[in-house]
């Protein structure tokens, strides 16, 4: 049973890392291009939407 628990934890961490990497890439591109179009709600992952709301 512990092995299955570790596997699930690893999967969850991998998913979180992927989301963070996507957010980082979006923010990095926005800074480089200074293009407000990149900040539309449709292109931001969940964490980005939360961050944008706190900045408003």
Residue frames as qw, qx, qy, qz and C-alpha x, y, z in Angstrom:
[[0.000, 0.881, 0.473, 0.000, 0.00, 0.00, 0.00],
 [0.296, -0.764, 0.074, 0.569, 2.73, 2.59, 0.76],
 [0.396, -0.065, 0.584, 0.706, 4.06, 2.17, -2.77],
 [0.139, 0.653, 0.647, 0.369, 0.71, 3.16, -4.27],
 [0.223, -0.904, -0.258, 0.256, 0.55, 6.18, -1.97],
 [0.395, -0.531, 0.322, 0.677, 4.02, 7.30, -3.09],
 [0.335, 0.254, 0.677, 0.604, 3.08, 6.80, -6.72],
 [0.014, 0.835, 0.529, 0.148, 0.03, 9.05, -6.30],
 [0.326, -0.833, -0.025, 0.447, 2.11, 11.68, -4.52],
 [0.418, -0.244, 0.502, 0.716, 4.66, 11.65, -7.34],
 [0.230, 0.520, 0.674, 0.473, 1.90, 12.00, -9.96],
 [0.126, -0.916, -0.370, 0.088, 0.40, 14.94, -8.09],
 [0.386, -0.695, 0.193, 0.575, 3.79, 16.65, -7.79],
 [0.409, 0.050, 0.618, 0.670, 4.48, 16.06, -11.48],
 [0.118, 0.741, 0.591, 0.297, 1.16, 17.69, -12.37],
 [0.255, -0.911, -0.153, 0.287, 1.89, 20.67, -10.12],
 [0.455, -0.432, 0.393, 0.672, 5.33, 21.06, -11.66],
 [0.337, 0.358, 0.657, 0.572, 3.87, 20.97, -15.16],
 [0.026, -0.889, -0.448, -0.097, 1.36, 23.69, -14.24],
 [0.375, -0.806, 0.066, 0.453, 4.10, 25.84, -12.72],
 [0.465, -0.156, 0.533, 0.690, 6.27, 25.42, -15.82],
 [0.225, 0.614, 0.619, 0.435, 3.38, 26.44, -18.06],
 [0.177, -0.941, -0.265, 0.111, 2.67, 29.50, -15.93],
 [0.475, -0.591, 0.263, 0.596, 6.35, 30.43, -15.93],
 [0.422, 0.146, 0.600, 0.664, 6.53, 30.19, -19.72],
 [0.083, 0.802, 0.527, 0.268, 3.42, 32.34, -20.15],
 [0.299, -0.914, -0.093, 0.256, 4.69, 35.00, -17.78],
 [0.525, -0.379, 0.397, 0.651, 8.16, 34.98, -19.32],
 [0.343, 0.394, 0.605, 0.601, 6.70, 35.45, -22.81],
 [0.062, -0.905, -0.411, -0.086, 4.44, 38.24, -21.57],
 [0.407, -0.781, 0.095, 0.464, 7.39, 40.08, -20.08],
 [0.482, -0.142, 0.528, 0.685, 9.46, 39.67, -23.23],
 [0.192, 0.443, 0.636, 0.602, 6.72, 40.72, -25.62],
 [0.046, 0.256, 0.330, -0.907, 4.91, 43.14, -23.31],
 [0.305, -0.148, -0.619, -0.709, 1.72, 42.09, -25.04],
 [0.449, -0.074, 0.492, -0.742, -1.49, 42.36, -23.03],
 [0.770, 0.134, -0.362, -0.508, -3.14, 39.85, -25.34],
 [0.510, 0.182, -0.823, 0.172, -1.16, 37.07, -23.67],
 [0.056, -0.047, 0.708, -0.703, -2.88, 37.84, -20.37],
 [0.606, -0.155, -0.294, -0.722, -6.37, 37.01, -21.56],
 [0.661, -0.285, 0.519, -0.460, -8.28, 34.75, -19.19],
 [0.943, 0.235, -0.022, -0.236, -8.49, 31.97, -21.77],
 [0.703, 0.506, -0.456, 0.205, -4.74, 31.36, -22.03],
 [0.098, -0.581, 0.631, -0.505, -3.80, 31.38, -18.35],
 [0.523, -0.140, -0.836, 0.085, -3.75, 28.21, -16.28],
 [0.511, -0.705, -0.486, -0.076, -5.67, 28.14, -13.01],
 [0.577, -0.475, -0.203, 0.632, -2.82, 29.61, -10.91],
 [0.271, 0.125, 0.237, 0.924, -2.37, 32.43, -13.39],
 [0.254, -0.634, -0.484, -0.547, -6.02, 33.37, -13.14],
 [0.589, -0.684, -0.370, 0.219, -5.75, 33.46, -9.35],
 [0.520, -0.246, 0.002, 0.818, -2.61, 35.61, -9.58],
 [0.098, 0.365, 0.370, 0.849, -4.23, 38.00, -12.03],
 [0.395, -0.731, -0.484, -0.273, -7.26, 38.43, -9.75],
 [0.602, -0.610, -0.242, 0.455, -5.02, 39.34, -6.81],
 [0.422, -0.071, 0.173, 0.887, -3.20, 41.92, -8.94],
 [0.011, -0.593, -0.507, -0.625, -6.45, 43.68, -9.99]]
